[in-house]
Amino acid sequence: MAPPPIATSSGQASVEFVAVLPALAVCVVLAGQAVATGWALWSAGVAARAGARAEQVGGNPAAAARRALPAPLRRDAVIRSDDGVRVRVRVPSLLPGVQLPTLAASSTLDAPAG
């Protein structure tokens, strides 16, 4: 009696790799978008603090906040300086045509006592 044929798995790894590629691509885009969102929020906070410092010393808080923002975030930034400085920026999208929400950060500086 002849032994049963041995099942071969040639090409199995290639098929599995191709099947996983879309999920891997989605994970990479989501991770990149999370990084872009964190960068936008961090930048808005830095700009709000710069504006609050300028307001504290009698400068122009909106101009200082706008200068503190990275160039890609300046265009759509909304800066308000009533009762502290608020900076609102649009989260940059990694996918063309996808509109993401805006993020806001605010900062105030209290005058030192004395």
C-alpha positions as CSV (number, residue, x, y, z in Angstrom):
1,M,0.0,0.0,0.0
2,A,1.4,3.4,-1.0
3,P,1.7,6.2,1.7
4,P,-0.9,9.0,1.5
5,P,0.2,12.0,-0.5
6,I,1.9,14.8,1.6
7,A,0.0,18.1,1.5
8,T,2.3,20.9,0.4
9,S,1.8,24.5,1.4
10,S,3.8,26.2,-1.2
11,G,2.5,29.7,-1.7
12,Q,0.5,29.6,1.6
13,A,2.6,32.4,3.2
14,S,2.3,34.6,0.2
15,V,-1.5,34.2,0.2
16,E,-1.7,35.0,3.9
17,F,0.6,38.1,3.5
18,V,-1.6,39.4,0.7
19,A,-4.7,38.9,2.8
20,V,-3.2,40.8,5.7
21,L,-1.9,43.8,3.7
22,P,-5.2,45.8,3.7
23,A,-5.5,45.5,7.5
24,L,-1.8,46.5,7.9
25,A,-2.3,49.5,5.6
26,V,-5.4,50.6,7.7
27,C,-3.4,50.3,10.9
28,V,-0.5,52.3,9.5
29,V,-2.9,55.1,8.4
30,L,-4.7,55.1,11.7
31,A,-1.4,55.3,13.7
32,G,-0.2,58.1,11.5
33,Q,-3.5,60.0,11.9
34,A,-3.2,59.6,15.7
35,V,0.3,61.1,15.6
36,A,-0.9,64.0,13.4
37,T,-3.8,64.6,15.9
38,G,-1.4,64.6,18.8
39,W,0.9,67.0,17.0
40,A,-1.9,69.4,16.2
41,L,-3.1,69.4,19.9
42,W,0.4,69.9,21.2
43,S,1.0,72.7,18.8
44,A,-2.3,74.4,19.7
45,G,-1.3,74.2,23.4
46,V,2.2,75.7,22.7
47,A,0.6,78.5,20.7
48,A,-2.0,79.3,23.4
49,R,0.8,79.5,26.0
50,A,2.8,81.8,23.7
51,G,-0.2,84.0,23.3
52,A,-0.9,84.1,27.0
53,R,2.7,85.1,27.7
54,A,2.4,87.9,25.1
55,E,-0.8,89.1,26.7
56,Q,0.8,89.1,30.1
57,V,3.6,91.5,29.0
58,G,1.3,93.7,26.9
59,G,2.0,92.3,23.5
60,N,-0.3,91.1,20.8
61,P,-1.5,87.6,21.9
62,A,-3.1,86.6,18.6
63,A,0.1,87.5,16.6
64,A,2.3,85.6,19.1
65,A,0.1,82.6,19.0
66,R,0.0,82.5,15.2
67,R,3.8,82.8,15.1
68,A,4.1,79.9,17.5
69,L,2.0,77.6,15.3
70,P,3.7,75.5,12.7
71,A,3.1,76.7,9.1
72,P,0.7,73.9,8.1
73,L,-1.6,74.8,11.0
74,R,-1.6,78.6,10.6
75,R,-4.0,78.9,7.7
76,D,-7.1,77.5,9.4
77,A,-6.3,78.6,12.9
78,V,-8.8,80.6,14.9
79,I,-7.3,82.5,17.8
80,R,-9.3,84.3,20.5
81,S,-7.8,86.3,23.3
82,D,-10.7,87.1,25.6
83,D,-10.3,85.8,29.1
84,G,-7.1,83.9,28.2
85,V,-6.0,82.8,24.8
86,R,-7.8,80.1,22.9
87,V,-6.3,78.5,19.8
88,R,-8.4,76.2,17.5
89,V,-6.6,74.3,14.7
90,R,-7.8,71.8,12.1
91,V,-6.3,68.3,12.4
92,P,-4.3,67.6,9.3
93,S,-5.7,64.6,7.4
94,L,-3.4,62.0,5.9
95,L,-6.1,61.0,3.4
96,P,-7.0,63.6,0.7
97,G,-10.6,64.8,0.8
98,V,-11.2,63.6,4.4
99,Q,-12.3,66.5,6.7
100,L,-11.4,66.0,10.3
101,P,-12.7,68.0,13.3
102,T,-10.9,70.9,14.9
103,L,-9.0,70.8,18.2
104,A,-8.8,73.6,20.7
105,A,-6.4,74.5,23.4
106,S,-6.5,77.4,25.8
107,S,-4.0,79.0,28.2
108,T,-4.1,81.8,30.8
109,L,-1.4,83.3,32.9
110,D,-2.1,84.8,36.3
111,A,-0.2,87.8,37.3
112,P,2.3,87.0,40.1
113,A,1.2,88.2,43.5
114,G,3.1,91.0,45.0
